[in-house]
Amino acid sequence: MFQRAPRALITGVDLSENMLEGLRTRYIAYMSQITLVVDSYLAMPFGRQAYDYIISAMTLHHLLRATKRELYVRIHAALKLGGKYIEGDSVVPADMEYQFLDEYYEQAAYVPQAQDGHYHIDVPFSIGTQRSLLLEAGFRDFELVWQRDPAAVWNAVVYAVTA
């Protein structure tokens, strides 16, 4: 990111101090531009129209629809007009969503809750569901930027939406 936006100011959020320490070590030369926050993005106040871009990488496939929709509404409110939300995450074909959801509820019965009260259990949705949730939250211009393998059952994608 610093190659494309050398004066960018970055806020990194994670529940894990170890993850943030890894970021600090890797980007030591840029720490004057990086603020690290040990918190859950589900609880952390983002502010209103505070960011030009918000990026999420491989973290939201653990959230159920309602929680994800609420987070998207908060992300939308935190972006400046015309700002972009970019998400890279796992997706599955539409006909597999309910299988993963059933497995989620089975596993939730015996998996301990994460620090933020949710479960670290994979419950990926289809690109169509992701698109719907983002549009319901107020975003527009859904763009599929990259997809690893459209034929794969478990797939990685990157998409962008505009506030």
C-alpha positions in Angstrom: 0.0 0.0 0.0 2.8 2.4 0.8 4.2 1.9 -2.7 0.9 3.2 -4.2 0.1 5.7 -1.4 3.4 6.7 0.3 1.7 9.2 2.6 -1.1 7.0 3.6 -2.2 6.8 7.3 -3.1 3.3 8.3 -5.1 2.0 11.2 -4.6 -1.8 11.8 -7.2 -3.5 14.0 -6.9 -7.0 15.4 -7.8 -8.9 18.6 -4.4 -10.5 18.6 -1.5 -8.4 19.9 0.8 -11.0 18.3 -0.7 -10.3 14.8 -0.2 -6.6 15.3 3.3 -7.1 16.6 4.1 -8.9 13.4 2.8 -5.9 11.4 4.8 -3.6 13.6 8.0 -5.6 12.9 7.4 -5.9 9.2 6.6 -2.2 8.7 8.9 -0.6 11.3 10.0 2.0 8.8 6.3 3.2 8.4 5.2 3.1 12.1 4.9 6.9 12.1 2.0 6.4 9.6 0.4 3.3 11.3 -1.8 3.2 14.3 -2.4 -0.2 15.8 -5.5 -1.0 17.8 -6.0 -4.2 19.8 -9.8 -4.5 19.6 -12.6 -6.3 17.8 -13.7 -4.5 14.6 -17.2 -5.6 15.7 -17.1 -3.4 18.8 -14.5 -0.7 17.9 -16.0 2.8 17.1 -15.0 3.7 13.5 -16.4 7.2 13.5 -18.3 8.8 10.7 -16.8 9.6 7.3 -13.4 9.1 8.8 -11.7 6.9 6.1 -11.0 7.0 2.4 -10.5 3.2 2.3 -11.3 0.3 4.5 -9.7 -3.0 3.7 -10.5 -6.4 5.2 -8.5 -9.5 4.4 -9.6 -13.1 5.2 -11.5 -12.3 8.5 -15.2 -12.0 7.8 -16.0 -15.6 6.7 -16.5 -16.3 10.4 -19.5 -14.0 10.8 -23.2 -14.8 10.3 -25.4 -12.8 8.0 -26.9 -10.4 10.6 -23.5 -9.6 12.2 -21.9 -9.1 8.8 -24.7 -6.8 7.6 -24.4 -4.7 10.8 -20.6 -4.5 10.3 -21.1 -3.4 6.7 -23.5 -0.7 7.8 -20.8 0.6 10.2 -18.1 0.4 7.6 -20.3 2.3 5.1 -20.9 5.1 7.7 -17.1 5.2 8.4 -16.2 5.9 4.8 -16.0 9.3 3.3 -18.4 9.9 0.4 -17.0 8.0 -2.6 -14.7 6.0 -0.3 -14.0 2.3 -1.1 -14.4 -0.8 1.0 -12.2 -3.6 -0.3 -12.7 -7.1 1.0 -10.7 -10.2 0.3 -12.2 -13.4 1.7 -13.4 -16.9 1.1 -16.6 -17.7 -0.8 -18.5 -20.8 -1.8 -21.0 -21.6 -4.5 -24.6 -20.5 -3.6 -25.8 -24.1 -3.2 -23.1 -24.8 -0.5 -24.0 -21.9 1.8 -26.5 -23.8 3.9 -24.2 -26.8 4.3 -21.6 -24.5 5.8 -24.2 -22.8 7.9 -25.4 -26.2 9.3 -21.9 -27.1 10.1 -21.4 -23.8 11.8 -24.3 -24.5 14.2 -23.1 -28.0 14.9 -19.6 -26.8 15.7 -20.8 -23.8 17.8 -22.2 -26.3 20.3 -18.7 -27.3 21.4 -16.2 -24.7 20.2 -15.4 -22.0 22.7 -16.4 -18.4 21.8 -13.8 -16.0 20.6 -12.8 -13.0 22.7 -15.4 -10.8 20.9 -18.2 -13.3 21.7 -18.4 -14.9 18.3 -17.0 -18.2 17.0 -13.9 -18.8 14.9 -15.8 -21.2 12.6 -15.9 -20.9 8.9 -19.2 -19.9 7.5 -18.5 -18.5 4.0 -21.2 -17.2 1.7 -21.5 -16.9 -2.0 -20.5 -13.9 -4.0 -24.2 -13.2 -4.6 -24.9 -13.2 -0.8 -21.9 -11.0 -0.2 -23.0 -8.6 -2.9 -26.6 -8.5 -1.4 -25.3 -7.8 2.1 -23.1 -5.0 0.9 -25.8 -3.4 -1.2 -28.3 -3.6 1.7 -25.7 -1.8 3.9 -25.8 1.1 1.4 -22.8 0.4 -0.8 -23.0 0.7 -4.6 -20.8 -0.4 -7.6 -20.0 -3.9 -6.5 -17.0 -5.0 -8.5 -15.4 -8.4 -8.4 -11.7 -7.5 -8.7 -10.1 -11.0 -8.5 -11.2 -14.6 -8.1 -8.8 -17.4 -7.6 -10.8 -20.2 -9.2 -14.5 -19.7 -10.2 -15.0 -23.5 -10.3 -13.6 -24.3 -6.8 -15.9 -25.1 -3.9 -13.8 -23.1 -1.5 -12.6 -20.0 -3.3 -10.8 -16.7 -2.6 -12.1 -13.5 -4.0 -11.5 -9.7 -3.8 -14.3 -7.3 -4.4 -14.7 -3.6 -3.9 -17.7 -1.4 -3.3 -18.2 2.4 -3.1 -19.8 4.4 -0.3 
